[in-house]
Amino acid sequence: MITRKTVLGLLIIVLLMSAASALVYPMLPERIAIHWNAQGQADGYGSRLNAVGFLPLLTVGIALLLLFLPALDPLKTNLRCFRREYNSFVLFFAGFMAYIHFLTLAWNLGWRVDMTRALAPAFAVLSYFIGVLLSKARRNWFIGIRTPWTMSSDVVWERTHRLASGWFKMAGGVSLLGLLFARHAFLFILAPLILVSLSAVVLSYVEYRRLTLLGKD
């Protein structure tokens, strides 16, 4: 279920994002950087109004979608087993978006931080939280590693998520290397996540085939 603490936490995060936007709006240039390439160089711009309002609105939209999706799941009973971890993840996601928003505002106020490098710790914590969520997740249609093989067997689901949980946590550790190797920060952030995600899909198939051969499926 959605708790009052979750809703209150989400509200506080969005209000902080909105307050920051309103506070610095008069000091921002008319043309604002909103996208950076792999080298941390600004390569996309937008209007001042759109830039300060987009991320807060996007955060609200995605967070509300994540909060209410479980109610539509035919396996909602399983979701109740890890709803606390799921609610915590929603709040962290909102905090992750707020961090990006504050970095964007700061950069456009003249603080020329290396954006790609600054994102490394945020993605590291995000990967870790994904690992925690996967370790608790039970079979459902919206959250987790949902392949034809995990959705066909509770055993495959549990084994896949148990191993993938550790992989995502390790990917978070690798992301932190982006702090040390700024020129390759983007590679350290995305490559582990892509590799772990693809490996989890392959793992689910291997586990399913193994169970099938053993006649346990």
Protein Blocks (a to p, Z undefined) as FASTA:
>chain_A
ZZfklmmmmmmmmmmmmmmmmmmmmmpcfbdcfbdcfkopafbdcdfklmmmmmmmmmmm
mmmmmmmmmmmpmklmmmmmmmmmmmmmmmmmmmmmmmmmmmmmmmmnopacdfklmmmm
mmmmmmmmmmmmmmmpccdfkbcjddfklmmomklmmmmmmmmmmmmmmmmmmmmmmmmm
mmlmmmmmmmmmmmmmmmmmmmmmmmmmmmmmnopZZ
